Amino acid sequence: MSIRDRLFRALAVLWTIFTVVWLGVITAMILSKPEFSLGLGLIRTHGLAGLWVTVPSIALGIAGLLLLMARRTIGTRLLLLYSVVWSITLVPGMLSELPAIVRHPLAYCTSRTCTPWVIKVAITGAFALSAIWYARQAYRQVHRG
């Protein structure tokens, strides 16, 4: 594996670890505050229903990471699924604000809504880049053996 591949793998794995921990924090918030409203892209839940989103995502991410570290090909595929699902889930929320930005870019950013949008773009982009890396690895695994 080249240095570039190792770097991209490290970044994708670190992103996945960060997001699994982040989902764990959200899970703890849902459990401690049952009226918690979860709004992540397409996902809008209220109360304990949010656990139907966070717990399976955490399980998928952890299983994928453990299997990737154990050099099982299924680990890459699970992490590809994890990244693709979250990319698809977050894109509509990010794009929904795009018309306002295009119509009034200066007013949009001065109203303090620009920074959250940039963060949404960064998070969605990180999931998409991870998905691309995991897809490349899964493709290589299929064609290698």
C-alpha positions as CSV (number, residue, x, y, z in Angstrom):
1,M,0.0,0.0,0.0
2,S,1.4,3.4,-1.0
3,I,2.0,6.3,1.4
4,R,-0.9,8.1,-0.2
5,D,-3.2,5.1,0.4
6,R,-2.1,4.8,4.0
7,L,-2.8,8.5,4.6
8,F,-6.3,8.3,3.0
9,R,-7.0,5.2,5.0
10,A,-5.9,6.9,8.2
11,L,-8.1,9.9,7.5
12,A,-11.1,7.8,6.6
13,V,-10.7,5.6,9.7
14,L,-10.2,8.6,12.0
15,W,-13.3,10.3,10.5
16,T,-15.3,7.1,11.1
17,I,-14.1,6.8,14.7
18,F,-14.9,10.5,15.3
19,T,-18.4,10.1,13.9
20,V,-19.1,6.9,15.8
21,V,-18.1,8.7,19.0
22,W,-20.2,11.7,18.0
23,L,-23.2,9.4,17.5
24,G,-22.5,7.9,20.9
25,V,-22.7,11.3,22.5
26,I,-26.0,11.9,20.7
27,T,-27.2,8.6,22.0
28,A,-26.3,9.6,25.5
29,M,-28.1,12.9,25.1
30,I,-31.2,11.1,23.8
31,L,-31.2,8.7,26.8
32,S,-30.6,11.6,29.3
33,K,-33.2,13.8,27.8
34,P,-36.1,11.8,26.3
35,E,-37.7,14.8,24.6
36,F,-34.5,15.3,22.5
37,S,-35.1,16.3,18.9
38,L,-32.7,14.8,16.4
39,G,-32.3,16.5,13.1
40,L,-29.6,15.2,10.9
41,G,-30.2,15.9,7.2
42,L,-33.2,13.8,6.1
43,I,-33.6,12.3,9.6
44,R,-36.0,14.1,11.9
45,T,-37.0,12.3,15.1
46,H,-38.2,13.2,18.5
47,G,-37.5,11.4,21.8
48,L,-36.3,7.9,22.1
49,A,-37.1,7.2,18.4
50,G,-33.7,8.8,17.7
51,L,-32.1,5.6,19.1
52,W,-33.4,3.8,15.9
53,V,-30.9,6.0,14.0
54,T,-27.9,6.3,16.3
55,V,-27.6,2.7,17.7
56,P,-27.6,0.8,14.4
57,S,-25.2,3.5,13.0
58,I,-22.8,3.0,15.9
59,A,-23.0,-0.8,15.6
60,L,-22.3,-0.6,11.8
61,G,-19.4,1.7,12.3
62,I,-17.8,-0.3,15.1
63,A,-18.3,-3.6,13.3
64,G,-16.8,-2.1,10.2
65,L,-13.8,-0.7,12.0
66,L,-13.1,-3.9,13.9
67,L,-13.4,-6.0,10.7
68,L,-11.2,-3.6,8.8
69,M,-8.5,-3.9,11.5
70,A,-8.9,-7.7,11.3
71,R,-8.2,-7.4,7.6
72,R,-11.6,-8.8,6.6
73,T,-13.0,-7.6,3.3
74,I,-16.5,-7.2,4.7
75,G,-15.1,-4.4,7.0
76,T,-14.4,-2.2,4.1
77,R,-17.9,-2.8,2.7
78,L,-19.6,-2.1,6.0
79,L,-17.7,1.2,6.3
80,L,-18.6,2.0,2.7
81,L,-22.3,1.4,3.5
82,Y,-21.9,3.6,6.7
83,S,-20.3,6.4,4.8
84,V,-22.7,6.3,1.8
85,V,-25.8,6.2,4.0
86,W,-24.6,9.3,6.0
87,S,-23.6,11.1,2.8
88,I,-27.0,10.6,1.3
89,T,-28.7,11.5,4.5
90,L,-26.9,14.8,5.0
91,V,-26.8,16.1,1.4
92,P,-30.4,17.3,1.3
93,G,-30.0,19.4,4.5
94,M,-26.9,21.0,3.1
95,L,-28.5,21.7,-0.3
96,S,-31.7,23.1,1.1
97,E,-29.9,26.2,2.1
98,L,-28.1,26.7,-1.2
99,P,-30.8,28.8,-2.9
100,A,-30.7,31.4,-0.1
101,I,-26.9,31.5,-0.4
102,V,-27.0,32.0,-4.2
103,R,-29.7,34.7,-4.0
104,H,-28.2,36.7,-1.2
105,P,-24.6,35.5,-0.4
106,L,-23.6,38.6,1.6
107,A,-26.8,38.8,3.6
108,Y,-26.8,35.0,4.2
109,C,-23.3,35.1,5.7
110,T,-23.8,38.3,7.7
111,S,-26.8,36.8,9.4
112,R,-24.5,34.2,11.1
113,T,-25.9,31.3,9.2
114,C,-22.9,30.9,6.8
115,T,-20.7,29.1,9.4
116,P,-23.1,26.3,10.2
117,W,-23.6,25.8,6.4
118,V,-19.8,25.5,5.9
119,I,-19.7,23.0,8.7
120,K,-22.5,21.0,7.1
121,V,-20.6,21.0,3.8
122,A,-17.4,19.9,5.6
123,I,-19.2,17.0,7.4
124,T,-21.0,15.8,4.3
125,G,-17.8,16.1,2.2
126,A,-15.8,14.1,4.8
127,F,-18.4,11.3,4.6
128,A,-18.4,11.4,0.8
129,L,-14.5,11.3,0.7
130,S,-14.5,8.4,3.1
131,A,-17.1,6.6,1.0
132,I,-14.9,7.2,-2.1
133,W,-11.9,5.7,-0.3
134,Y,-13.8,2.7,1.0
135,A,-15.3,2.2,-2.4
136,R,-11.8,2.2,-4.0
137,Q,-10.6,-0.3,-1.4
138,A,-13.7,-2.6,-1.9
139,Y,-13.2,-2.5,-5.7
140,R,-9.5,-3.4,-5.3
141,Q,-10.5,-6.3,-2.9
142,V,-13.1,-7.7,-5.4
143,H,-10.6,-7.5,-8.3
144,R,-7.7,-8.8,-6.4
145,G,-9.1,-12.1,-5.2
